[in-house]
Amino acid sequence: MKALVLAGGRGTRLRPLTNTSAKQLFPVANKPVLFYGLEAIRDAGICEVGIIVGDTGAEVRAAVGDGARFGLRVTYIPQEAPLGLAHCVLIARDFLGDDDFVMYLGDNFLVGGIQELVAAFGEGDYSAQILLTPVDDPRSYGVAELGRSGQIVGLAEKPDDPASDLAIVGVYMFTPAVHEAVRAITPSERGELEITDAVQWLIGRGHHVHSHLITGYWKDTGRVRDMLECNRIVLESIETRIGGTVDDRTEITGRVVIEPGAVVERSVLRGPVVIGADTKIVDSYLGPFTSIGDGCTLEDAEIEYSIVMNCSTVRGVSRIEASLIGKGVEVTPARKAPNTHQLVIGDHSTVRLRG
């Protein structure tokens, strides 16, 4: 079995951060989301991985390399434009050959891995297997409608009027039968080759498509709130590890990870918290479920339930909460007079100001 990992796409829901960075490399507990998927694939016993890349391909290649660090052999497959998930299967035909494969969306986060799911697919007589989970607003996802006996009745991609609340999770398993399906379908109204149409094509021609209702935690990390929620889930399971320097005037409560080279002085840490390598925390408060990247500086600042990416500075600012701060960002207070806000904001940003 092989794996096809999708790491293209434009990440429009995470702009402006995705104007310069691949969404699949955004950190959860200071590790890129994509890495969790690659590790899950490796742990399922799969070694050969094709990664679909787009405009941010150079950044993905630099982060993943040849895959050896994960115990994988990686082949990169360029996609000229985000033309749909089924299009990714279409252009990966030479890599996939006649092998069964897992298709894993690189910005999806699935707790518990895929070992049992891959094993069940190998033992079953299925042409495809999809994973389902109930969601509050299925209009943002592919949606499955099941019959009384649990069989798949219909599939729809981001429907305005969903037939159920069962979203299709971004991990699929296919036999080579899917190659005929992706060649047979036509672009949707969105101008994309939809994988839901390909799976529906298989069902319509008598192929056995199995659906599995997952009970564990899953998120599509396409929005800020989803990133923060995934960060919370991972941080809940960390164990204290202090590799940096902490002075005797710092108060630590709960589980914290402080990477080598980090310095913490006269601060309060309320875990779970992760502090990256070579980061400096001075006279600051870090509240629960906060991840601070490598090479950052926090001085006279308060922050909780947030993600701060590498090489950013937060100084002299009180109570930042539920925030996602990108790489190389500087957050400082405005002058006290006049009472105005001075902003330099990129395209597609969201800013919330008080007063």
PyMOL commands that set and color helices and strands:
alter all, ss='L'
color gray80, all
select helices_A, chain A and resi 12-14+17-19+23-25+33-43+57-64+68-70+85-91+93-96+115-123+138-140+177-184+195-204+224-235
alter helices_A, ss='H'
color red, helices_A
select strands_A, chain A and resi 2-7+27-28+31-32+48-53+73-78+101-105+108-110+128-134+142-146+152-157+166-174+209-213+218-220+241-242+245-246+251-253+256-258+263-265+268-270+273-275+280-282+285-286+290-292+297-299+302-304+307-308+313-315+320-321+324-325+330-331
alter strands_A, ss='S'
color yellow, strands_A
deselect
rebuild
show_as cartoon
